[in-house]
Amino acid sequence: MKTDDLISALAQDAPVRWRLGKAVAAAMAGGAAVAGAIFFVGIGVRPDVMQAMDTVRYLFKFVVTLTLAVTATGLILHLARPGVPLGAWRWALIAAPALLVAAVVAEMIVMPTSTWGARWIGTNARWCMSLIPLMALGPLTLLLLALRLGAPRRPGAAGAIAGLVAAGIAATFYAAHCPDDSPLFVATWYTLATGIVVLIGYFAGKRVLRW
């Protein structure tokens, strides 16, 4: 059987698609449970969470992190199925960065230049860079195991996108703890932390998802 014929047969195998989608959903739920356990046992919400919930900047962090997780999940389900076109999901992944860029521009317009540095550096950058990758390890591991039910033609890319999903889940929990709500801070340190998870996912995917 030619390679193209094999890919087409795998892409048209409905039971595999159903199993893959269900496995990814289970992996996300399990990963969220693992990340949540780490968060609530070892980290916890910020002391002023009730007051913070009245501010747009605090709630906006969850909009960004959840948008990242959702769009990356849609893309990864397509990457894991041979021969299935990525379609609009390829561009949907731009949504979270676009939201962040818009928020950063808005803040820089509204806030005095003298405050930009403090908002950018924040007070919690070190914890952000360490806790998001830590909480993402569980979701990433479970997602990679789930993706083995598929047959991604680009294992590294699939692993990297799994890293985006895992980072989105972890960052959603971390956002409830983080006292820094500035889009400048989120765009810098959350992005760098997410990049660490993506790199881990890329190299792990190349090894685990190869077929």
Backbone as numpy.savetxt, mean C-alpha at the origin, in Angstrom:
# Nx Ny Nz CAx CAy CAz Cx Cy Cz
2.80 -27.56 -26.24 1.95 -26.35 -26.24 2.83 -25.11 -26.24
2.52 -24.14 -27.11 3.28 -22.91 -27.17 3.02 -22.07 -25.91
3.99 -21.20 -25.64 3.87 -20.36 -24.45 2.62 -19.50 -24.48
2.33 -18.90 -25.65 1.15 -18.05 -25.75 -0.13 -18.84 -25.51
-0.16 -20.10 -26.01 -1.34 -20.93 -25.79 -1.51 -21.24 -24.31
-0.39 -21.51 -23.64 -0.43 -21.81 -22.21 -0.94 -20.60 -21.43
-0.45 -19.41 -21.78 -0.88 -18.20 -21.09 -2.37 -17.96 -21.28
-2.85 -18.17 -22.50 -4.27 -17.97 -22.78 -5.12 -18.95 -21.99
-4.66 -20.21 -21.91 -5.41 -21.22 -21.17 -5.49 -20.88 -19.70
-4.38 -20.38 -19.14 -4.37 -19.99 -17.73 -5.28 -18.78 -17.49
-5.25 -17.84 -18.41 -6.07 -16.63 -18.26 -7.56 -16.93 -18.32
-7.92 -18.00 -19.07 -9.33 -18.33 -19.23 -9.83 -19.33 -18.19
-8.97 -19.71 -17.28 -9.33 -20.71 -16.28 -10.11 -20.03 -15.16
-11.43 -20.03 -15.22 -12.28 -19.31 -14.27 -12.08 -19.74 -12.82
-11.98 -21.04 -12.49 -11.78 -21.42 -11.11 -10.52 -20.83 -10.51
-9.44 -20.73 -11.31 -8.21 -20.15 -10.80 -8.43 -18.68 -10.46
-9.16 -17.95 -11.34 -9.42 -16.55 -11.07 -10.21 -16.40 -9.77
-11.20 -17.26 -9.57 -12.00 -17.18 -8.36 -11.14 -17.47 -7.13
-10.30 -18.50 -7.22 -9.46 -18.84 -6.08 -8.47 -17.72 -5.77
-7.91 -17.12 -6.82 -6.94 -16.05 -6.62 -7.59 -14.85 -5.93
-8.75 -14.43 -6.43 -9.41 -13.28 -5.82 -9.77 -13.54 -4.38
-10.27 -14.73 -4.10 -10.64 -15.07 -2.73 -9.40 -15.14 -1.84
-8.30 -15.67 -2.39 -7.07 -15.79 -1.61 -6.50 -14.41 -1.29
-6.54 -13.50 -2.27 -6.03 -12.15 -2.04 -6.88 -11.43 -0.99
-8.20 -11.60 -1.06 -9.08 -10.98 -0.07 -8.78 -11.52 1.33
-8.58 -12.84 1.41 -8.26 -13.45 2.70 -6.90 -12.96 3.22
-5.95 -12.82 2.29 -4.62 -12.34 2.67 -4.68 -10.91 3.20
-5.50 -10.09 2.55 -5.64 -8.71 3.01 -6.31 -8.64 4.38
-7.33 -9.47 4.57 -8.00 -9.49 5.87 -7.06 -10.00 6.96
-6.34 -11.09 6.65 -5.39 -11.62 7.62 -4.26 -10.65 7.88
-3.77 -10.01 6.81 -2.69 -9.04 6.97 -3.12 -7.84 7.80
-4.36 -7.39 7.58 -4.89 -6.28 8.37 -5.00 -6.67 9.84
-5.37 -7.92 10.09 -5.47 -8.40 11.47 -4.10 -8.43 12.14
-3.09 -8.88 11.39 -1.73 -8.93 11.95 -1.23 -7.52 12.22
-1.38 -6.63 11.23 -0.93 -5.26 11.40 -1.70 -4.58 12.54
-3.01 -4.86 12.61 -3.82 -4.28 13.67 -3.39 -4.76 15.05
-3.04 -6.03 15.16 -2.59 -6.56 16.45 -1.30 -5.87 16.90
-0.36 -5.71 15.95 0.88 -5.01 16.28 0.58 -3.58 16.71
-0.33 -2.95 15.97 -0.65 -1.55 16.25 -1.29 -1.38 17.63
-2.34 -2.13 17.90 -3.08 -1.92 19.14 -2.33 -2.42 20.37
-1.48 -3.44 20.20 -0.71 -3.96 21.34 0.53 -3.12 21.61
1.22 -2.72 20.53 2.51 -2.07 20.72 2.57 -0.59 20.43
1.56 -0.03 19.77 1.67 1.36 19.34 0.51 2.19 19.88
-0.69 1.94 19.38 -1.88 2.63 19.87 -2.16 3.94 19.16
-3.38 4.43 19.34 -3.78 5.67 18.70 -3.19 6.86 19.45
-3.11 7.99 18.79 -2.57 9.19 19.41 -3.51 9.68 20.52
-2.99 10.31 21.54 -3.81 10.72 22.68 -4.93 11.70 22.32
-4.68 12.54 21.31 -5.68 13.55 20.97 -6.52 13.15 19.76
-6.75 11.85 19.60 -7.41 11.36 18.39 -8.80 11.96 18.20
-9.54 12.19 19.27 -10.89 12.73 19.14 -10.86 14.15 18.58
-9.91 14.96 19.04 -9.79 16.30 18.50 -9.27 16.26 17.07
-8.35 15.34 16.80 -7.76 15.25 15.47 -8.80 14.87 14.42
-9.79 14.07 14.83 -10.81 13.64 13.89 -11.68 14.79 13.38
-11.59 15.92 14.03 -12.34 17.09 13.59 -11.58 17.89 12.53
-10.37 17.47 12.21 -9.55 18.21 11.25 -9.48 17.45 9.92
-9.48 18.21 8.84 -9.43 17.62 7.50 -8.09 16.94 7.25
-7.01 17.54 7.73 -5.67 16.99 7.45 -5.51 15.60 8.05
-6.03 15.39 9.24 -5.94 14.06 9.86 -6.72 13.03 9.06
-7.94 13.34 8.70 -8.77 12.41 7.94 -8.23 12.19 6.54
-7.58 13.20 5.98 -7.03 13.08 4.64 -5.97 11.98 4.55
-5.23 11.78 5.63 -4.20 10.73 5.61 -4.82 9.37 5.31
-5.99 9.10 5.86 -6.66 7.82 5.63 -7.19 7.72 4.20
-7.61 8.85 3.65 -8.06 8.86 2.25 -6.91 8.41 1.34
-5.72 8.93 1.60 -4.55 8.60 0.78 -4.14 7.14 0.95
-4.03 6.69 2.19 -3.54 5.33 2.43 -4.53 4.28 1.93
-5.81 4.52 2.13 -6.81 3.56 1.66 -6.92 3.57 0.14
-6.77 4.74 -0.47 -6.76 4.81 -1.93 -5.60 4.01 -2.49
-4.44 4.12 -1.87 -3.28 3.34 -2.31 -3.56 1.85 -2.21
-4.10 1.40 -1.08 -4.35 -0.02 -0.88 -5.36 -0.56 -1.90
-6.42 0.19 -2.14 -7.48 -0.28 -3.05 -6.99 -0.33 -4.49
-6.36 0.74 -4.95 -5.91 0.76 -6.35 -4.80 -0.26 -6.60
-3.91 -0.44 -5.64 -2.85 -1.43 -5.81 -3.41 -2.85 -5.81
-4.47 -3.08 -5.04 -5.10 -4.40 -5.03 -5.71 -4.72 -6.39
-6.41 -3.75 -6.98 -6.98 -3.96 -8.30 -5.92 -4.28 -9.33
-4.78 -3.60 -9.24 -3.70 -3.83 -10.20 -3.06 -5.19 -10.01
-2.87 -5.59 -8.76 -2.18 -6.85 -8.51 -3.00 -8.05 -8.95
-4.31 -7.95 -8.86 -5.17 -9.04 -9.32 -5.04 -9.24 -10.83
-4.77 -8.17 -11.54 -4.56 -8.27 -12.98 -3.15 -8.77 -13.30
-2.16 -8.30 -12.56 -0.79 -8.73 -12.81 -0.61 -10.23 -12.57
-1.38 -10.78 -11.64 -1.22 -12.18 -11.28 -1.92 -13.13 -12.24
-2.66 -12.58 -13.21 -3.40 -13.42 -14.17 -2.78 -13.26 -15.54
-2.12 -14.26 -16.05 -1.44 -14.15 -17.35 -2.40 -13.78 -18.47
-1.98 -12.85 -19.28 -2.76 -12.48 -20.44 -3.90 -11.53 -20.18
-4.15 -11.18 -18.93 -5.23 -10.26 -18.60 -4.71 -8.83 -18.69
-5.30 -7.98 -19.54 -4.82 -6.59 -19.67 -5.02 -5.79 -18.40
-4.09 -4.89 -18.14 -4.18 -4.08 -16.92 -5.27 -3.04 -17.01
-5.55 -2.56 -18.21 -6.63 -1.60 -18.40 -6.48 -0.36 -17.54
-7.61 0.12 -17.02 -7.62 1.37 -16.26 -6.90 1.25 -14.93
-6.71 0.03 -14.44 -6.04 -0.14 -13.15 -4.61 0.38 -13.19
-3.98 0.34 -14.38 -2.62 0.86 -14.51 -2.58 2.34 -14.12
-3.62 3.06 -14.53 -3.66 4.50 -14.25 -4.28 4.81 -12.90
-5.11 3.93 -12.38 -5.73 4.16 -11.08 -4.69 4.30 -9.98
-3.54 3.67 -10.19 -2.49 3.70 -9.18 -1.95 5.12 -8.98
-2.22 6.00 -9.93 -1.75 7.38 -9.82 -2.61 8.18 -8.84
-3.78 7.67 -8.48 -4.73 8.43 -7.68 -4.13 8.90 -6.35
-3.52 8.00 -5.60 -2.99 8.37 -4.28 -1.88 9.42 -4.39
-0.87 9.23 -5.27 0.13 10.29 -5.42 -0.46 11.62 -5.87
-1.46 11.57 -6.75 -2.07 12.80 -7.23 -2.77 13.54 -6.10
-3.45 12.80 -5.24 -4.10 13.41 -4.08 -3.07 14.09 -3.18
-1.95 13.42 -2.96 -0.90 13.97 -2.10 -0.30 15.23 -2.71
-0.01 15.19 -3.99 0.57 16.36 -4.65 -0.38 17.56 -4.54
-1.66 17.33 -4.78 -2.64 18.41 -4.68 -2.68 18.97 -3.27
-2.63 18.08 -2.26 -2.68 18.53 -0.87 -1.43 19.32 -0.50
-0.27 18.86 -0.98 0.98 19.58 -0.69 0.95 20.98 -1.31
0.51 21.07 -2.54 0.43 22.37 -3.21 -0.53 23.30 -2.45
-1.67 22.76 -2.04 -2.65 23.56 -1.31 -2.05 24.06 0.01
-1.35 23.19 0.72 -0.77 23.61 1.99 0.31 24.67 1.80
1.12 24.51 0.77 2.19 25.48 0.52 1.63 26.84 0.11
0.45 26.83 -0.49 -0.19 28.09 -0.85 -0.77 28.78 0.39
-1.37 27.98 1.26 -2.08 28.53 2.42 -1.15 28.89 3.57
-0.15 28.04 3.83 0.69 28.22 5.01 1.91 29.09 4.70
2.37 29.87 5.69 3.56 30.72 5.48 4.80 29.88 5.15
5.67 30.43 4.34 6.89 29.73 3.94 7.72 29.33 5.15
7.73 30.14 6.18 8.55 29.88 7.36 8.14 28.60 8.09
6.93 28.10 7.84 6.46 26.89 8.53 6.71 25.62 7.73
7.12 25.73 6.49 7.26 24.57 5.62 8.26 23.54 6.17
9.39 24.04 6.64 10.43 23.14 7.13 9.97 22.29 8.30
9.34 22.93 9.27 8.86 22.20 10.45 7.78 21.20 10.08
6.89 21.57 9.16 5.84 20.65 8.74 6.42 19.47 7.97
7.44 19.71 7.19 8.08 18.66 6.40 8.81 17.66 7.29
9.61 18.16 8.23 10.40 17.28 9.11 9.50 16.61 10.14
8.54 17.35 10.70 7.64 16.78 11.70 8.35 16.40 12.98
7.72 15.51 13.73 8.30 15.06 15.00 8.43 13.54 15.06
7.93 12.85 14.05 7.83 11.39 14.14 8.40 10.66 12.93
9.29 11.30 12.19 9.79 10.72 10.95 10.47 9.36 11.17
11.27 9.26 12.22 11.98 8.01 12.46 11.02 6.86 12.71
9.96 7.10 13.48 8.99 6.05 13.76 8.18 5.71 12.52
7.90 6.72 11.74 7.17 6.48 10.50 7.95 5.54 9.59
9.25 5.78 9.47 10.11 4.99 8.58 10.31 3.57 9.06
10.11 3.34 10.35 10.33 1.99 10.88 9.02 1.23 11.12
7.99 1.92 11.61 6.76 1.22 11.99 5.92 0.82 10.78
5.87 1.63 9.74 5.10 1.24 8.56 5.67 -0.02 7.93
6.99 -0.10 7.66 7.52 -1.37 7.14 7.32 -2.55 8.08
7.44 -2.31 9.38 7.24 -3.40 10.34 5.83 -3.96 10.26
4.83 -3.08 10.27 3.44 -3.54 10.22 3.07 -4.08 8.84
3.84 -3.74 7.81 3.54 -4.21 6.46 4.06 -5.62 6.20
4.96 -6.12 7.03 5.56 -7.43 6.77 4.52 -8.55 6.78
3.59 -8.50 7.71 2.55 -9.53 7.77 1.67 -9.52 6.54
1.07 -8.37 6.18 0.27 -8.33 4.96 1.05 -8.71 3.71
2.29 -8.28 3.61 3.09 -8.60 2.42 3.34 -10.10 2.32
3.68 -10.73 3.42 3.92 -12.17 3.41 2.67 -12.93 2.97
1.53 -12.58 3.53 0.29 -13.28 3.18 -0.11 -13.02 1.73
0.12 -11.80 1.25 -0.22 -11.50 -0.14 0.66 -12.28 -1.11
1.93 -12.40 -0.81 2.82 -13.16 -1.67 2.42 -14.64 -1.72
2.00 -15.17 -0.58 1.53 -16.55 -0.55 0.26 -16.70 -1.39
-0.64 -15.72 -1.29 -1.87 -15.77 -2.08 -1.58 -15.68 -3.57
-0.62 -14.86 -3.95 -0.30 -14.66 -5.36 0.33 -15.89 -6.00
0.80 -16.82 -5.19 1.33 -18.06 -5.75 0.24 -18.88 -6.42
-1.02 -18.57 -6.12 -2.13 -19.24 -6.80 -2.31 -18.72 -8.23
-1.74 -17.56 -8.50 -1.78 -17.02 -9.84 -0.52 -17.40 -10.60
-0.27 -16.66 -11.67 0.93 -16.94 -12.46 1.43 -15.63 -13.06
1.92 -14.73 -12.22 2.36 -13.43 -12.73 3.53 -13.56 -13.70
3.43 -12.91 -14.86 4.50 -12.96 -15.84 5.69 -12.14 -15.39
5.45 -11.17 -14.51 6.54 -10.34 -13.98 6.51 -10.45 -12.45
7.15 -11.48 -11.92 7.10 -11.73 -10.47 7.58 -10.55 -9.64
8.64 -9.88 -10.10 9.14 -8.74 -9.34 8.14 -7.61 -9.26
7.49 -7.31 -10.40 6.49 -6.24 -10.42 5.30 -6.60 -9.55
4.87 -7.87 -9.62 3.75 -8.31 -8.79 4.11 -8.18 -7.30
5.34 -8.55 -6.96 5.77 -8.41 -5.57 5.84 -6.97 -5.13
6.27 -6.09 -6.04 6.35 -4.67 -5.71 4.96 -4.09 -5.47
3.98 -4.46 -6.30 2.62 -3.96 -6.12 2.02 -4.54 -4.85
2.36 -5.79 -4.53 1.93 -6.36 -3.25 2.49 -5.53 -2.10
3.70 -5.03 -2.29 4.29 -4.14 -1.29 3.50 -2.86 -1.13
2.96 -2.33 -2.23 2.12 -1.14 -2.15 0.85 -1.42 -1.36
0.24 -2.57 -1.63 -0.97 -2.94 -0.88 -0.65 -3.05 0.61
0.42 -3.77 0.92 0.80 -3.97 2.32 1.14 -2.66 3.01
1.84 -1.79 2.29 2.19 -0.48 2.86 0.94 0.36 3.08
-0.02 0.27 2.16 -1.27 1.00 2.33 -2.02 0.56 3.58
-2.04 -0.76 3.80 -2.69 -1.29 5.00 -1.98 -0.81 6.27
-0.65 -0.96 6.26 0.13 -0.57 7.44 0.05 0.92 7.70
0.12 1.72 6.65 0.08 3.18 6.81 -1.28 3.65 7.32
-2.33 2.92 6.98 -3.65 3.29 7.47 -3.71 3.17 8.99
-3.12 2.10 9.51 -3.06 1.96 10.97 -2.14 3.01 11.57
-0.97 3.18 10.96 0.00 4.11 11.53 -0.53 5.54 11.56
-1.34 5.89 10.56 -1.88 7.25 10.50 -2.69 7.60 11.74
-3.28 6.60 12.37 -4.07 6.84 13.59 -3.17 7.17 14.78
-1.89 6.83 14.68 -0.95 7.11 15.76 -0.12 8.37 15.49
0.18 8.60 14.25 1.11 9.66 13.86 0.59 11.05 14.22
1.37 11.85 14.95 0.92 13.19 15.32 1.16 14.22 14.21
1.84 13.81 13.15 2.16 14.72 12.05 1.12 14.55 10.93
0.31 15.57 10.74 -0.78 15.50 9.77 -0.51 16.30 8.50
0.60 16.99 8.45 0.89 17.82 7.29 1.07 16.98 6.03
0.44 17.38 4.92 0.68 16.67 3.66 2.15 16.65 3.27
2.90 17.68 3.65 4.35 17.69 3.38 5.04 16.52 4.07
4.65 16.27 5.31 5.22 15.15 6.05 4.79 13.82 5.43
3.51 13.68 5.16 2.99 12.43 4.60 3.63 12.13 3.25
3.73 13.14 2.40 4.28 12.95 1.07 5.74 12.52 1.11
6.45 12.94 2.15 7.87 12.60 2.25 8.10 11.27 2.97
7.69 11.21 4.21 8.08 10.09 5.06 7.21 8.85 4.85
5.93 9.03 4.63 5.09 7.87 4.30 5.53 7.27 2.97
5.89 8.14 2.02 6.34 7.66 0.72 7.64 6.88 0.83
8.58 7.40 1.61 9.85 6.69 1.80 9.64 5.35 2.49
8.79 5.33 3.50 8.48 4.07 4.19 7.83 3.08 3.24
6.92 3.58 2.40 6.28 2.72 1.40 7.30 2.19 0.41
8.26 3.03 0.03 9.31 2.58 -0.88 10.12 1.43 -0.33
10.36 1.42 0.97 11.08 0.30 1.59 10.29 -0.99 1.42
8.99 -0.93 1.67 8.14 -2.12 1.55 8.07 -2.58 0.09
8.00 -1.63 -0.83 7.95 -1.98 -2.26 9.23 -2.71 -2.68
10.38 -2.23 -2.21 11.64 -2.89 -2.54 11.69 -4.31 -1.99
11.24 -4.46 -0.75 11.20 -5.80 -0.15 10.28 -6.70 -0.97
9.11 -6.17 -1.34 8.17 -6.94 -2.13 8.72 -7.31 -3.49
9.46 -6.40 -4.12 10.03 -6.66 -5.44 11.00 -7.85 -5.40
11.94 -7.81 -4.49 12.94 -8.88 -4.43 12.34 -10.19 -3.93
11.39 -10.08 -2.98 10.72 -11.29 -2.50 9.87 -11.89 -3.61
9.18 -11.03 -4.37 8.35 -11.52 -5.47 9.16 -12.23 -6.54
10.33 -11.70 -6.87 11.18 -12.33 -7.88 11.58 -13.75 -7.46
11.67 -13.94 -6.17 12.08 -15.26 -5.67 10.89 -16.20 -5.45
9.82 -15.65 -4.86 8.70 -16.49 -4.43 7.70 -16.75 -5.55
7.51 -15.78 -6.45 6.47 -15.87 -7.45 6.96 -16.37 -8.82
8.20 -16.75 -8.89 8.74 -17.21 -10.17 8.11 -18.55 -10.54
7.80 -18.73 -11.83 7.18 -19.98 -12.29 7.71 -20.37 -13.66
